Amino acid sequence: MTTRNLRLLLIEDSEDDALLAVEEVCKGGYAPDCTRVDTPQAVEAALESDHWDVAIVDYNLPSFTGMDALRIIQEKGLDIPLFLVSGAIGEEQVVEAMKAGFHDVIVKGHYTRLAQALGRELREAGIRRERREALEELRRAHAELEQRVAERTAELVLAHQESEQTNRRLRLEIEARKKAEAALLESEKQLQAINYDLERRVERRTRELQETQRQYLHAEKLAAIGRLSASIAHEFNNPLQGIMSILNGLKKRAILEEEDRELLNAAIDESKRIKDLISSLREFNRPSSGRKVVMDVQKSIDSLLLLQESDFRSKRIAVVLNYAERLPQIMAVQDQIEQVFLNLLANAADACPPSGGVITISTRREDQRVAVAISDTGIGIRPEQMDLLFQPFYTTKPEVKGTGLGLSICYGIVQHHQGEIRVDSQPGNGSTFTVVLPAKGE
């Protein structure tokens, strides 16, 4: 892929966030030459000292705001793509920023669409630049023509008795002027059409941003539910330890009939199962560290199945495990990879008919990589849907069940781990999603 040089101005106080943005720009095929500033004075100096192709602006800065930075850039009369980034921004603030002059708004931590948006806005900036140049050229031509007509008119007033040849030249020039005016009118119509198209694009981008904001709020609610469930698990753990101590004490000291002892052993086993479930629930809801650790994918899947056991049982779904022996471990951000597996398991369950179905989980080694395949006996995927599965906001589920973000997030996580996701499906014959990740080096 050919890289394109890019002069990038980062108005950002966080070096880490700036590095994330630059990394995503590089993934899009650009070779950025970056300068990071975080004060109004530094912004002024940067705009005076160099020419910039694009600017990425943080919404909240220590000494001023992203909107202040926008006004500084606009006062310079610059027309470059402007991107606003923020960790948390409301819908009304997004609309206000777009109306004020920002070309797009990116949520921090979700930079995956930055490169696509950057390419789009660079193309549109080029269109606007060509339009201005064409309009300026037409205006110059029109002014020159007006000047020539004025000169010829003055000559006719002073030389009323000039020959018919002079009159003929005048008529030709008048015709040329009319043609130029007609061309100018046609150009104005074309510019109006371009403006109309740009307005429709802004409306579409606004709707997409509104949908993104709704999904962000939904994610915040899910995070709050996760923290609540972890807190409840912690509170349940203490009385459970007491119950297990009492049961173990009875088992050691009490003289029981064989039937009662079997019941006591069953109670102890169920208590241990509850303890494992609480442990898995607390582990699953722990915030992501972002650090890669050594991970056993089969043990992680077992923990996730424990969390899904009740849901699968209510849906009459059976689980078949085909684990490979001596499967290598991987280096990964554990909670992120578990999020991928959990999403694929939930999708497989949703695909199964109401009468029940079978989910098969297989693991194997592929050269220096580990493959995890999750298959279902559900409705399958139509061929025309296959190329759209990993696009944001696309879903095959009903609106009340699907947001269209799950698979796109899974795709981004696996790509970040230098892995891949494969899909094999036929309508009516179920689907198989295979996640392939690099094995840990020996």
C-alpha positions, 0 to 999 in steps of 0.5 A, spaced: 500 500 500 502 506 497 503 511 503 501 518 503 505 524 506 501 528 511 502 534 515 498 533 522 497 538 527 495 535 534 491 540 539 492 535 544 494 535 552 495 527 552 501 524 549 498 517 550 491 519 546 496 523 541 500 516 540 493 512 539 491 517 534 497 517 530 497 510 530 491 509 527 492 514 521 499 510 520 494 504 519 490 508 514 496 508 509 499 515 511 506 517 513 504 523 518 509 529 520 506 531 527 506 537 531 503 536 538 500 543 541 496 544 548 496 552 549 492 557 544 499 561 544 502 554 541 496 553 536 497 560 533 505 559 532 504 552 529 499 555 524 503 561 523 509 557 522 507 551 517 502 549 512 497 543 515 493 538 511 489 536 517 488 538 525 485 533 530 483 537 536 481 534 543 475 537 546 477 539 553 484 542 554 487 544 560 487 552 558 482 552 553 477 548 549 476 544 542 471 550 540 476 555 542 481 552 537 476 551 532 475 559 532 483 560 532 483 556 526 477 559 522 480 566 524 486 564 520 481 563 514 484 555 513 480 550 510 483 543 512 479 537 515 478 538 522 476 532 527 474 533 534 476 527 539 473 526 546 472 521 551 465 523 553 461 528 549 453 529 549 449 529 542 447 536 543 455 538 543 456 533 537 451 537 533 454 544 535 461 542 534 459 540 527 455 546 525 461 550 528 465 547 523 468 540 525 468 535 519 467 529 524 467 527 531 471 521 534 470 518 541 476 517 544 478 509 545 474 508 538 479 510 533 478 505 528 474 509 523 479 515 524 483 513 517 476 512 513 474 519 516 480 522 514 481 519 507 473 522 506 475 529 509 481 529 505 478 528 498 472 533 500 477 538 502 480 537 495 474 538 492 472 544 495 479 547 493 478 545 486 472 548 486 474 555 489 480 555 484 475 554 478 470 559 481 476 564 482 479 562 475 472 564 472 471 570 476 478 572 473 476 571 466 469 574 467 473 580 470 478 580 464 472 580 459 468 585 462 474 590 462 475 588 454 468 590 453 468 596 456 475 598 452 471 596 446 465 600 448 469 606 449 473 605 442 466 605 439 464 612 442 470 615 440 470 612 433 463 612 431 465 612 424 470 605 424 469 600 419 464 594 419 470 590 421 470 593 427 463 592 429 463 585 427 469 584 432 465 587 437 459 582 436 464 576 436 466 579 443 459 580 445 458 573 443 464 570 447 461 574 453 455 571 453 458 564 452 462 565 458 456 568 462 453 561 460 459 557 462 459 561 469 451 560 470 453 552 469 458 552 474 454 556 479 449 550 478 454 545 479 457 548 485 449 548 488 449 541 486 455 540 490 453 544 496 447 540 496 450 533 496 455 536 502 449 538 506 446 531 505 453 528 507 453 532 514 446 530 515 448 523 514 454 523 519 450 527 524 445 521 524 451 516 525 454 520 530 447 520 534 447 513 533 454 512 536 452 516 542 446 512 543 450 506 543 455 509 547 450 510 553 448 503 552 455 501 553 455 505 559 449 502 562 452 495 561 458 497 565 454 500 571 450 493 571 457 489 570 460 493 576 453 492 580 454 484 579 461 484 581 459 488 588 453 483 589 458 477 587 463 480 593 457 480 598 455 473 596 462 470 597 462 471 604 456 468 607 457 462 602 464 461 605 461 460 612 455 456 609 461 451 606 465 451 613 459 449 616 457 443 611 464 441 611 464 441 619 458 437 619 461 432 614 467 431 618 464 431 625 456 428 624 454 421 624 449 421 618 445 416 614 448 414 607 442 418 604 444 424 608 451 424 607 450 423 600 445 429 600 451 433 604 456 431 599 451 434 594 450 440 598 458 441 598 459 440 591 453 445 589 456 450 594 463 449 590 459 450 583 456 457 586 463 459 588 466 458 582 460 462 578 462 468 583 469 467 581 468 467 574 463 473 575 468 477 578 473 476 574 469 477 568 467 484 570 474 486 572 476 493 568 480 491 562 488 493 564 490 493 556 496 489 558 497 482 554 498 476 559 499 469 558 492 466 556 489 459 556 483 460 551 480 453 553 480 455 561 477 462 559 472 458 554 470 454 560 469 460 565 464 463 560 460 457 559 459 457 566 456 464 566 452 462 560 450 455 563 443 458 565 441 462 559 443 456 554 439 451 559 433 456 558 433 456 550 434 448 550 441 449 547 446 443 548 454 445 548 459 440 545 466 441 546 472 438 541 478 441 545 485 439 542 490 436 547 496 440 549 494 447 545 499 452 546 497 458 550 497 465 547 499 472 549 493 477 549 489 482 553 484 477 556 478 480 558 478 483 550 479 476 547 473 473 552 469 479 550 470 476 543 468 469 545 462 471 549 459 475 543 460 469 538 457 465 543 451 470 544 450 470 537 450 463 536 445 462 541 441 467 538 441 464 531 438 457 534 431 456 533 426 457 539 426 449 539 433 449 541 440 447 538 447 445 539 453 449 539 460 446 538 466 449 540 473 446 537 480 448 538 486 446 534 493 448 532 494 452 525 502 452 525 504 457 530 497 460 531 491 457 535 484 457 532 477 457 536 471 455 532 464 456 534 459 453 530 451 453 531 445 449 528 442 456 527 438 459 521 445 461 517 447 467 514 445 469 506 451 470 501 449 478 500 450 479 508 457 476 508 461 482 506 457 486 511 457 482 517 463 486 520 461 493 518 459 498 524 451 498 525 450 492 521 446 487 524 442 481 522 438 481 528 431 485 530 432 492 532 430 490 539 436 485 540 441 487 535 445 494 535 450 492 529 456 494 533 458 487 536 462 483 530 465 490 528 468 491 535 470 483 535 473 484 529 477 490 531 480 486 537 482 480 533 486 485 528 489 489 534 492 482 536 494 480 529 489 475 528 483 474 524 476 472 524 473 467 519 466 466 517 463 459 514 455 459 513 450 457 509 442 459 509 439 454 514 445 450 515 448 454 521 454 458 521 461 457 524 466 463 526 473 461 527 478 466 531 485 465 529 490 468 534 498 467 534 500 462 539 505 464 545 512 464 543 516 458 546 
